[in-house]
């Protein structure tokens, strides 16, 4: 068995905001973000000790043109990745070092004098800084120039919708060739499906990708529907040249679903990460007509934003991070994986953060209120989202419905598959350019593993008529009464051995589509406990029902987590309790980590709803 070492936090002094952070990289060195600097007239070395999950020392100094080496004594792979980027948006240096090896961090030798923050992409709370003194290096950080407009996917509103799954060339980077993607409907993201709550919607997906792409399946994440329309990972597949129609009643217990922000994506077993990376993602909005009386921002001021990340070759083609992926093996009848990128070294992280499929886009806005529906569709990265001038975000809902009261937030932390419904007020910002960014929390706080990034720019124009209002109360959906007894505990961990293969586990097992791990009776309410015994944070998603958060580490959940949810952040050692009523449908459904490599590599389980 692989031992579980509890993560230790890394001291690190953040800049106040992303722009200030990036600008500071070209300035004279400031205070140390961690341990004292280790000066060197030429080169420097940093070490990751076994189980430490920190760089030692956290700050190093080297002479211009000198080299930086990482010695990795840990059992995990680590990266040394620059926060600052070049003109193309790529990190100034980015090197992965396998467990038990060392490597020179290429790119550091060309840096101009200054201070450069870095982090580990696989364990983002690990942070440090390299200070370059003297030398003739010319490479300096470049702020994003926000050269391309935000792409707003076309909306489709019919009750009968056909979406071809096909290859298309998509504009993702501001310059150079377009990028070939697998798409829903010829765009990335796919078309945004907008439908009224309670109105049956049938979406026919037609598989027009090359035969070598294999069979696909589509999951409408967050929705309530029959299991055959849930995007089963091994059954009810869409095969090349064929089609499949998914039926979404948009009801729950015979009543219309609440106002929701779902998304649809591929869910094929052992291919989910690859197929999503290639482009099979889109957004789905469920509208509640009664919302009109709330006078929320609407029309062009209601903007869905899908945040994702990808890496590109020099010709703007997507890289293939799965080409050297782990190999599946069987051991005593169970799935496991072997190879350099087997669990726990299987995180897919792109170099470029995208919004609606574009790197560093801009959106012209009036100095009025806007509704932003935020979705993190990345495979692994979390984002702590806010505005560069510090103005608040008013969170009015999750992806599954409105909250009973709005919550004023400086930043909204979203992990993979999590969503938030927020209002931003641009009054008083005419003539200014504001950046929607992600800034990690201070060390030791939840969100210190968020990715640092400039996401997009708002170009604020003149004041305009604004009929919207900030609501004091909201018509939140009813929450189930919570049973006193916990019906099921789900434990998320890392199991196996290097010799026979490792796997991400649920209750010490890798996923087996034929094994039923729990049976819930239709019409009953159950309380489930989610436990993380691994060293990494996981984002646990439960299919099928409308779930509420009961407790987080034995305490009431924070205000923004007191509505309906379907995906929960579970830090190492953390315990979350949730509850739902099993309505309408019997059959198999899934619970899994929504870090897609973890899902593909075993961290998924099946539960059945039975009569």
C-alpha positions as CSV (number, residue, x, y, z in Angstrom):
1,X,0.0,0.0,0.0
2,X,1.1,3.6,-0.6
3,X,1.5,5.5,2.6
4,X,-0.6,8.6,3.1
5,X,1.5,11.5,4.3
6,X,-0.5,14.5,5.4
7,X,0.3,17.6,3.3
8,X,2.3,20.4,4.9
9,X,1.7,24.0,3.9
10,X,4.4,26.1,2.4
11,X,5.0,29.7,3.7
12,X,4.7,32.1,0.8
13,X,4.1,35.8,0.7
14,X,1.7,36.6,-2.2
15,X,1.5,39.8,-4.1
16,X,-1.8,41.6,-3.6
17,X,-3.1,40.9,-7.1
18,X,-2.1,39.2,-10.3
19,X,-1.1,42.4,-12.1
20,X,0.9,43.7,-9.2
21,X,2.5,40.3,-8.9
22,X,3.5,40.1,-12.6
23,X,4.8,43.7,-12.6
24,X,6.9,43.0,-9.5
25,X,8.7,40.3,-11.3
26,X,10.7,42.8,-13.2
27,X,11.4,45.0,-10.2
28,X,14.2,44.7,-7.6
29,X,13.8,41.7,-5.3
30,X,11.6,42.2,-2.3
31,X,11.0,40.3,0.9
32,X,11.4,36.5,0.8
33,X,8.2,34.4,0.3
34,X,9.6,31.6,2.5
35,X,12.9,30.6,3.9
36,X,15.8,32.9,3.6
37,X,17.5,33.2,0.2
38,X,20.5,31.1,-0.5
39,X,23.0,33.3,-2.4
40,X,25.2,31.9,-5.1
41,X,27.7,33.6,-7.4
42,X,26.6,31.3,-10.2
43,X,24.1,28.4,-9.8
44,X,21.6,27.3,-7.1
45,X,19.9,24.1,-6.0
46,X,16.4,23.5,-4.5
47,X,15.3,20.3,-2.9
48,X,12.0,18.6,-2.3
49,X,12.4,16.2,0.6
50,X,10.3,13.1,1.0
51,X,6.8,14.0,2.3
52,X,7.6,17.7,2.7
53,X,5.5,19.1,-0.2
54,X,7.7,22.2,-0.2
55,X,10.7,23.7,-1.9
56,X,13.8,24.0,0.3
57,X,14.9,26.7,0.4
58,X,11.8,28.5,-0.9
59,X,14.0,31.4,-2.2
60,X,17.3,31.1,-4.1
61,X,19.6,33.6,-5.6
62,X,21.8,33.0,-8.6
63,X,24.0,35.0,-10.9
64,X,22.8,35.9,-14.3
65,X,23.3,33.0,-16.7
66,X,23.6,30.5,-13.8
67,X,21.7,27.3,-13.6
68,X,18.9,26.1,-11.2
69,X,18.7,22.5,-10.3
70,X,15.8,20.7,-8.6
71,X,16.7,17.6,-6.5
72,X,13.5,15.6,-6.0
73,X,13.8,13.2,-3.0
74,X,10.0,12.8,-2.7
75,X,7.8,9.9,-3.9
76,X,5.8,12.3,-6.1
77,X,6.8,14.0,-9.3
78,X,7.1,17.8,-9.1
79,X,7.5,20.7,-11.5
80,X,9.3,24.1,-11.3
81,X,7.0,26.3,-13.3
82,X,7.2,30.1,-13.7
83,X,4.2,32.2,-12.7
84,X,5.3,34.8,-15.2
85,X,4.8,34.2,-18.9
86,X,6.2,35.2,-22.2
87,X,4.5,37.1,-25.0
88,X,2.8,33.9,-26.2
89,X,1.4,33.2,-22.7
90,X,3.7,30.3,-22.0
91,X,5.7,30.0,-18.6
92,X,9.2,31.4,-18.8
93,X,10.4,28.1,-17.4
94,X,8.5,24.8,-16.8
95,X,10.3,21.6,-16.0
96,X,8.9,18.3,-14.6
97,X,11.2,16.3,-12.4
98,X,10.3,12.6,-11.7
99,X,10.4,11.3,-8.1
100,X,13.9,10.2,-7.1
101,X,15.7,12.2,-9.8
102,X,17.2,15.7,-10.4
103,X,17.1,18.0,-13.4
104,X,18.2,21.4,-14.5
105,X,15.5,24.0,-14.9
106,X,16.0,25.1,-18.5
107,X,15.1,28.7,-19.3
108,X,16.4,30.2,-16.0
109,X,19.8,30.9,-17.5
110,X,18.3,33.4,-20.0
111,X,16.4,35.4,-17.4
112,X,17.1,39.1,-17.0
113,X,17.9,40.5,-13.6
114,X,14.8,40.4,-11.3
115,X,12.7,38.2,-9.0
116,X,10.6,35.3,-10.5
117,X,8.0,33.4,-8.6
118,X,7.5,29.7,-9.4
119,X,5.2,26.8,-8.3
120,X,4.6,23.1,-8.8
121,X,1.8,22.4,-11.2
122,X,1.1,19.1,-9.6
123,X,1.0,20.5,-6.0
124,X,0.1,24.2,-6.6
125,X,0.5,25.1,-2.9
126,X,4.3,24.6,-3.3
127,X,5.7,28.0,-4.2
128,X,9.1,29.6,-4.3
129,X,11.1,32.4,-5.9
130,X,14.4,32.6,-7.8
131,X,16.3,35.9,-7.8
132,X,18.6,36.6,-10.7
133,X,21.4,39.1,-10.0
134,X,23.5,40.6,-12.8
135,X,24.3,38.8,-16.1
136,X,23.2,39.5,-19.6
137,X,19.9,37.7,-19.7
138,X,17.2,39.3,-21.8
139,X,14.1,37.3,-21.0
140,X,11.6,39.2,-19.0
141,X,7.9,38.7,-18.0
142,X,5.2,39.9,-20.3
143,X,1.8,40.9,-19.1
144,X,-1.1,39.5,-21.2
145,X,-2.0,41.9,-23.9
146,X,-5.7,40.8,-24.2
147,X,-5.6,41.0,-28.0
148,X,-8.7,39.0,-28.9
149,X,-12.4,39.4,-28.0
150,X,-14.2,37.0,-25.8
151,X,-16.0,34.3,-27.8
152,X,-19.6,33.9,-26.7
153,X,-20.9,30.5,-27.9
154,X,-24.1,30.7,-29.9
155,X,-27.3,29.8,-28.0
156,X,-29.7,27.1,-29.1
157,X,-33.1,27.1,-27.5
158,X,-35.2,24.5,-29.2
159,X,-36.9,21.5,-27.6
160,X,-35.3,19.2,-30.3
161,X,-31.6,19.9,-30.8
162,X,-29.0,18.1,-33.0
163,X,-25.4,18.6,-32.1
164,X,-22.7,17.0,-34.4
165,X,-19.5,15.8,-32.7
166,X,-17.0,16.8,-35.3
167,X,-13.5,18.1,-36.0
168,X,-13.2,21.9,-36.5
169,X,-10.5,24.5,-36.5
170,X,-11.0,27.0,-33.6
171,X,-9.4,30.3,-32.8
172,X,-7.8,29.9,-29.3
173,X,-4.6,31.9,-29.4
174,X,-4.6,35.5,-30.6
175,X,-2.0,35.0,-33.4
176,X,-0.9,32.2,-35.7
177,X,-3.0,29.3,-37.0
178,X,-6.2,28.2,-35.6
179,X,-6.3,25.0,-33.5
180,X,-7.9,21.7,-34.6
181,X,-10.3,20.4,-32.0
182,X,-12.9,17.8,-31.4
183,X,-16.0,19.9,-31.0
184,X,-19.7,19.9,-30.2
185,X,-21.2,21.7,-33.2
186,X,-18.0,23.1,-34.6
187,X,-17.0,25.4,-31.7
188,X,-15.2,25.3,-28.4
189,X,-17.0,25.5,-26.1
190,X,-20.0,23.9,-27.9
191,X,-23.2,25.8,-28.3
192,X,-24.8,27.0,-25.1
193,X,-28.1,25.2,-24.7
194,X,-30.7,27.5,-23.0
195,X,-34.0,25.9,-22.0
196,X,-36.9,26.8,-19.6
197,X,-37.2,24.7,-16.5
198,X,-39.7,21.8,-16.7
199,X,-39.7,21.7,-20.5
200,X,-38.5,18.4,-21.9
201,X,-35.4,18.7,-24.1
202,X,-34.1,16.1,-26.4
203,X,-30.5,16.5,-27.7
204,X,-29.3,14.3,-30.5
205,X,-25.5,13.9,-30.6
206,X,-24.2,12.7,-34.0
207,X,-20.7,11.1,-33.9
208,X,-18.8,12.4,-37.0
209,X,-15.3,12.1,-35.6
210,X,-12.8,9.7,-37.2
211,X,-13.4,6.1,-36.3
212,X,-10.1,6.0,-34.3
213,X,-11.6,8.4,-31.8
214,X,-13.7,5.5,-30.5
215,X,-17.1,5.6,-28.9
216,X,-18.3,8.6,-27.0
217,X,-20.8,9.3,-24.2
218,X,-22.3,12.7,-23.1
219,X,-23.0,13.6,-19.5
220,X,-25.1,16.6,-18.6
221,X,-23.4,17.6,-15.4
222,X,-25.7,18.6,-12.6
223,X,-28.9,17.6,-14.2
224,X,-31.5,15.1,-13.0
225,X,-32.4,12.4,-15.6
226,X,-32.7,8.7,-16.2
227,X,-29.5,6.6,-16.0
228,X,-29.6,5.7,-19.7
229,X,-29.3,9.5,-20.4
230,X,-26.6,10.1,-17.8
231,X,-23.5,9.6,-20.0
232,X,-22.7,6.1,-18.7
233,X,-19.0,5.5,-19.0
234,X,-19.3,2.0,-20.6
235,X,-22.8,1.6,-21.9
236,X,-25.3,3.5,-24.0
237,X,-22.4,4.8,-26.1
238,X,-22.4,7.0,-29.2
239,X,-20.3,5.0,-31.7
240,X,-18.5,6.5,-34.8
241,X,-21.0,7.2,-37.6
242,X,-24.0,6.7,-35.2
243,X,-26.1,9.0,-33.1
244,X,-27.8,9.0,-29.7
245,X,-30.6,11.1,-28.4
246,X,-30.5,12.2,-24.7
247,X,-33.7,13.1,-23.0
248,X,-33.6,15.8,-20.4
249,X,-37.0,16.5,-18.7
250,X,-35.5,19.3,-16.6
251,X,-37.8,18.3,-13.7
252,X,-37.2,16.9,-10.2
253,X,-39.9,15.0,-8.4
254,X,-42.4,16.1,-11.0
255,X,-41.6,19.8,-10.5
256,X,-39.5,22.1,-12.7
257,X,-35.8,22.2,-11.8
258,X,-34.5,25.4,-10.3
259,X,-32.6,28.0,-12.3
260,X,-29.3,26.2,-13.0
261,X,-26.0,26.4,-14.8
262,X,-25.0,22.9,-16.0
263,X,-22.4,21.8,-18.5
264,X,-22.2,18.9,-20.9
265,X,-19.0,16.9,-21.6
266,X,-17.7,13.6,-22.7
267,X,-17.7,10.9,-19.9
268,X,-16.1,7.8,-21.6
269,X,-14.4,5.4,-19.3
270,X,-10.6,5.8,-19.4
271,X,-10.9,8.5,-22.1
272,X,-12.7,11.3,-20.3
273,X,-9.5,13.4,-19.8
274,X,-8.4,12.9,-23.4
275,X,-11.8,13.7,-24.9
276,X,-12.4,16.8,-22.8
277,X,-8.9,18.0,-23.6
278,X,-9.6,17.7,-27.3
279,X,-12.7,19.9,-26.9
280,X,-15.8,18.0,-25.9
281,X,-17.3,20.5,-23.5
282,X,-20.3,22.9,-23.6
283,X,-22.6,24.9,-21.3
284,X,-26.3,24.4,-20.5
285,X,-28.5,27.1,-18.8
286,X,-31.9,26.2,-17.3
287,X,-34.0,29.3,-17.0
288,X,-36.7,29.8,-14.4
289,X,-39.3,32.3,-15.8
290,X,-40.0,33.5,-12.2
291,X,-36.5,35.0,-12.1
292,X,-37.7,38.0,-14.2
293,X,-39.2,39.6,-11.1
294,X,-35.8,39.6,-9.4
295,X,-34.5,42.1,-12.0
296,X,-31.2,40.3,-12.3
297,X,-28.8,41.4,-15.2
298,X,-30.1,39.8,-18.4
299,X,-29.6,39.6,-22.1
300,X,-26.0,40.6,-23.2
301,X,-25.3,41.4,-19.5
302,X,-25.8,37.7,-18.5
303,X,-22.5,36.1,-19.6
304,X,-21.5,32.4,-19.1
305,X,-17.8,32.0,-18.7
306,X,-16.1,28.6,-19.1
307,X,-12.5,28.5,-17.7
308,X,-10.2,25.8,-18.9
309,X,-6.5,25.3,-19.7
310,X,-4.6,23.8,-22.6
311,X,-1.0,23.5,-23.9
312,X,0.0,24.2,-27.5
313,X,2.8,23.3,-29.9
314,X,4.7,26.0,-31.8
315,X,2.1,25.7,-34.7
316,X,-0.8,26.2,-32.2
317,X,-1.8,22.6,-32.3
318,X,-2.8,21.1,-29.0
319,X,-0.2,19.0,-27.3
320,X,-1.0,15.4,-26.5
321,X,-0.3,14.9,-22.7
322,X,-1.8,11.4,-22.9
323,X,0.7,10.1,-25.5
324,X,3.1,9.0,-22.7
325,X,0.3,8.2,-20.2
326,X,0.2,5.3,-17.8
327,X,-0.6,1.7,-19.0
328,X,-3.6,-0.1,-17.5
329,X,-2.9,-3.5,-16.0
330,X,-5.0,-6.0,-14.2
331,X,-4.0,-7.3,-10.7
332,X,-6.3,-9.8,-9.0
333,X,-9.1,-8.7,-11.3
334,X,-8.8,-5.0,-10.5
335,X,-7.7,-2.1,-12.7
336,X,-4.4,-0.4,-11.9
337,X,-1.8,1.7,-13.8
338,X,1.9,1.5,-14.2
339,X,4.4,3.9,-15.8
340,X,6.0,7.3,-15.0
341,X,2.6,9.1,-15.1
342,X,0.7,6.5,-13.1
343,X,-1.2,7.7,-10.0
344,X,-0.3,9.9,-8.2
345,X,1.7,11.6,-11.0
346,X,-1.2,11.9,-13.4
347,X,-2.3,15.5,-13.4
348,X,-3.1,17.2,-16.7
349,X,-2.3,21.0,-16.5
350,X,-2.2,23.3,-19.5
351,X,0.2,26.1,-19.9
352,X,-2.4,28.6,-21.1
353,X,-5.6,29.4,-19.2
354,X,-8.6,30.0,-21.5
355,X,-11.9,31.7,-21.1
356,X,-14.6,30.4,-23.5
357,X,-11.8,28.7,-25.4
358,X,-9.6,31.8,-25.9
359,X,-6.4,32.8,-24.2
360,X,-6.5,36.2,-22.5
361,X,-9.7,37.6,-24.2
362,X,-11.4,40.9,-23.5
363,X,-15.0,41.9,-23.2
364,X,-16.3,45.5,-23.7
365,X,-18.9,46.2,-21.0
366,X,-20.9,49.2,-19.9
367,X,-20.6,50.7,-16.5
368,X,-23.6,48.7,-15.3
369,X,-24.2,45.4,-13.4
370,X,-23.4,42.1,-15.1
371,X,-24.3,38.5,-14.2
372,X,-21.3,36.1,-14.7
373,X,-22.0,32.4,-14.7
374,X,-18.6,31.0,-13.8
375,X,-17.6,27.4,-14.7
376,X,-14.2,25.7,-14.0
377,X,-13.9,23.1,-16.8
378,X,-10.2,22.4,-16.2
379,X,-8.9,18.9,-15.7
380,X,-6.9,19.6,-12.5
381,X,-6.4,23.3,-11.7
382,X,-8.4,25.4,-9.2
383,X,-8.9,29.1,-9.5
384,X,-9.5,31.8,-6.9
385,X,-11.5,34.2,-9.0
386,X,-11.8,38.0,-8.4
387,X,-11.3,41.4,-10.0
388,X,-8.0,43.2,-10.1
389,X,-9.3,46.4,-8.4
390,X,-10.8,44.5,-5.5
391,X,-14.4,45.2,-6.1
392,X,-16.6,42.4,-4.7
393,X,-18.4,39.6,-6.4
394,X,-22.0,39.1,-5.2
395,X,-22.7,35.4,-5.3
396,X,-26.3,34.6,-5.9
397,X,-26.2,30.9,-6.7
398,X,-24.3,27.7,-7.4
399,X,-24.5,25.8,-10.6
400,X,-27.6,24.0,-9.2
401,X,-29.8,26.9,-8.1
402,X,-30.0,30.2,-6.3
403,X,-28.9,30.7,-2.7
404,X,-31.5,32.0,-0.2
405,X,-29.4,35.1,0.4
406,X,-26.6,36.6,-1.7
407,X,-23.1,36.4,-0.3
408,X,-20.5,39.2,-0.8
409,X,-17.2,37.7,-1.7
410,X,-13.7,39.0,-2.5
411,X,-12.8,35.9,-4.4
412,X,-14.6,32.7,-5.4
413,X,-12.7,29.5,-5.2
414,X,-13.7,27.0,-7.9
415,X,-12.2,23.6,-8.5
416,X,-12.8,21.3,-11.5
417,X,-16.6,21.1,-12.4
418,X,-17.6,23.7,-9.8
419,X,-19.7,26.7,-10.8
420,X,-20.8,30.0,-9.3
421,X,-23.5,32.5,-10.2
422,X,-22.2,36.0,-9.4
423,X,-23.1,39.7,-10.0
424,X,-20.4,42.3,-10.7
425,X,-21.1,46.0,-10.6
426,X,-19.0,48.0,-13.0
427,X,-20.5,51.4,-12.0
428,X,-17.8,53.9,-11.4
429,X,-15.2,52.1,-13.5
430,X,-15.8,53.9,-16.9
431,X,-12.7,54.2,-19.0
432,X,-10.8,51.5,-17.0
433,X,-9.6,48.0,-17.9
434,X,-10.3,45.5,-15.1
435,X,-8.8,42.0,-15.1
436,X,-10.7,38.9,-13.9
437,X,-7.9,37.0,-12.3
438,X,-7.0,34.1,-10.1
439,X,-4.8,34.8,-7.0
440,X,-4.0,32.0,-4.5
441,X,-4.9,32.4,-0.9
442,X,-2.2,33.0,1.7
443,X,-0.3,29.9,2.8
444,X,-2.2,27.5,5.0
445,X,-5.6,28.8,4.0
446,X,-8.1,26.9,1.8
447,X,-7.3,28.0,-1.8
448,X,-3.5,28.3,-1.4
449,X,-3.4,25.7,-4.2
450,X,-5.3,27.9,-6.7
451,X,-3.5,28.8,-9.9
452,X,-2.2,32.3,-10.3
453,X,-3.4,33.7,-13.7
454,X,-4.9,36.6,-15.5
455,X,-8.1,35.2,-17.0
456,X,-9.6,38.0,-19.1
457,X,-10.1,41.7,-19.3
458,X,-13.2,43.8,-19.0
459,X,-13.0,47.1,-20.9
460,X,-15.5,49.3,-19.1
461,X,-17.3,51.9,-21.2
462,X,-19.8,54.6,-20.4
463,X,-22.6,54.5,-17.9
464,X,-25.9,53.2,-19.3
465,X,-29.4,52.6,-18.3
466,X,-29.5,49.7,-15.8
467,X,-32.8,48.2,-14.7
468,X,-31.2,45.5,-12.6
469,X,-31.1,45.4,-8.9
470,X,-29.0,43.6,-6.2
471,X,-31.4,41.2,-4.5
472,X,-31.5,41.0,-0.7
473,X,-33.3,37.6,-0.7
474,X,-33.6,35.0,-3.4
475,X,-36.2,32.2,-4.1
476,X,-33.8,29.3,-3.3
477,X,-35.0,25.7,-3.9
478,X,-36.2,23.7,-0.9
479,X,-33.6,21.6,0.8
480,X,-34.3,18.1,2.1
481,X,-34.6,17.4,5.8
482,X,-31.4,15.6,6.9
483,X,-31.5,12.2,8.5
484,X,-29.5,11.8,11.7
485,X,-27.9,8.6,10.5
486,X,-25.2,8.4,7.8
487,X,-26.2,5.8,5.3
488,X,-22.9,5.5,3.4
489,X,-19.3,6.6,3.8
490,X,-17.2,7.1,0.7
491,X,-13.5,7.2,1.2
492,X,-11.2,8.7,-1.5
493,X,-7.6,7.6,-1.4
494,X,-4.6,6.2,-3.3
495,X,-3.9,2.5,-3.4
496,X,-1.8,-0.2,-5.0
497,X,1.9,-0.7,-5.3
498,X,4.5,0.4,-7.9
499,X,5.2,-3.3,-8.6
500,X,1.6,-4.2,-9.5
501,X,0.2,-0.8,-10.4
502,X,-1.4,2.1,-8.5
503,X,-4.8,3.6,-8.7
504,X,-7.0,6.3,-7.2
505,X,-9.6,4.5,-5.1
506,X,-13.0,4.8,-3.7
507,X,-13.3,2.7,-0.5
508,X,-10.0,1.1,-1.4
509,X,-11.2,-0.1,-4.8
510,X,-10.7,1.1,-8.4
511,X,-13.8,1.5,-10.5
512,X,-15.5,-1.6,-11.8
513,X,-18.6,-0.9,-13.9
514,X,-20.0,-4.2,-12.9
515,X,-19.6,-3.7,-9.1
516,X,-22.4,-2.0,-7.2
517,X,-21.0,-0.2,-4.2
518,X,-24.2,1.0,-2.7
519,X,-28.0,0.7,-3.2
520,X,-30.3,3.6,-2.3
521,X,-34.1,3.1,-2.2
522,X,-36.2,5.3,-4.5
523,X,-38.1,7.9,-2.6
524,X,-35.9,7.9,0.5
525,X,-33.5,10.5,1.8
526,X,-29.9,9.5,2.6
527,X,-27.0,11.2,4.3
528,X,-23.6,10.4,2.9
529,X,-20.1,11.0,4.3
530,X,-17.2,11.9,2.0
531,X,-13.7,11.4,3.3
532,X,-10.3,12.2,1.8
533,X,-7.5,10.0,3.1
534,X,-5.0,10.9,0.3
535,X,-2.3,13.6,0.1
536,X,-4.1,15.6,-2.6
537,X,-7.2,17.7,-2.7
538,X,-10.1,16.0,-4.7
539,X,-13.3,17.4,-6.1
540,X,-16.0,14.8,-5.6
541,X,-19.0,14.9,-8.0
542,X,-22.2,12.9,-7.4
543,X,-24.6,12.2,-10.2
544,X,-28.4,12.1,-10.3
545,X,-29.9,14.0,-7.5
546,X,-30.2,17.5,-5.9
547,X,-27.7,17.4,-3.1
548,X,-27.3,19.7,-0.1
549,X,-24.2,20.1,2.1
550,X,-24.8,19.2,5.7
551,X,-21.5,19.5,7.4
552,X,-17.9,20.4,6.5
553,X,-15.5,18.9,9.1
554,X,-18.3,18.8,11.6
555,X,-19.3,22.4,11.2
556,X,-22.1,24.1,9.3
557,X,-20.9,24.8,5.7
558,X,-20.1,28.4,4.7
559,X,-22.9,30.6,3.3
560,X,-22.0,30.0,-0.3
561,X,-22.2,26.2,0.2
562,X,-25.7,26.2,1.7
563,X,-27.6,25.8,-1.5
564,X,-27.8,22.8,-3.9
565,X,-24.4,21.4,-4.9
566,X,-23.1,18.5,-7.0
567,X,-19.3,18.8,-6.6
568,X,-17.4,19.3,-3.3
569,X,-13.8,20.3,-2.6
570,X,-12.3,17.7,-0.3
571,X,-8.9,18.7,1.1
572,X,-6.5,16.0,2.6
573,X,-8.1,14.7,5.8
574,X,-11.3,16.6,5.2
575,X,-14.8,15.2,5.8
576,X,-18.0,16.5,4.2
577,X,-21.5,15.2,4.7
578,X,-24.2,15.6,2.1
579,X,-27.9,14.6,1.7
580,X,-30.4,14.1,-1.1
581,X,-33.7,12.4,-1.9
582,X,-33.6,9.8,-4.6
583,X,-36.4,10.8,-7.0
584,X,-37.9,9.6,-10.2
585,X,-35.4,7.1,-11.6
586,X,-33.9,3.7,-10.8
587,X,-30.7,2.3,-12.1
588,X,-26.9,2.9,-12.0
589,X,-25.3,6.3,-11.3
590,X,-21.8,7.4,-10.5
591,X,-19.8,9.1,-7.8
592,X,-16.3,10.2,-8.7
593,X,-13.5,12.7,-8.5
594,X,-13.8,15.4,-11.2
595,X,-10.1,15.8,-11.6
596,X,-10.4,13.9,-14.8
597,X,-7.2,11.9,-14.7
598,X,-8.2,10.7,-11.2
599,X,-11.6,9.6,-12.6
600,X,-10.0,7.8,-15.5
601,X,-7.5,6.1,-13.2
602,X,-9.9,4.5,-10.8
603,X,-11.5,7.1,-8.5
604,X,-15.1,6.4,-9.5
605,X,-17.8,4.1,-8.0
606,X,-21.2,3.0,-8.9
607,X,-24.4,3.3,-6.8
608,X,-27.8,2.0,-7.9
609,X,-31.2,3.5,-7.1
610,X,-33.6,0.6,-6.5
611,X,-37.3,0.2,-5.7
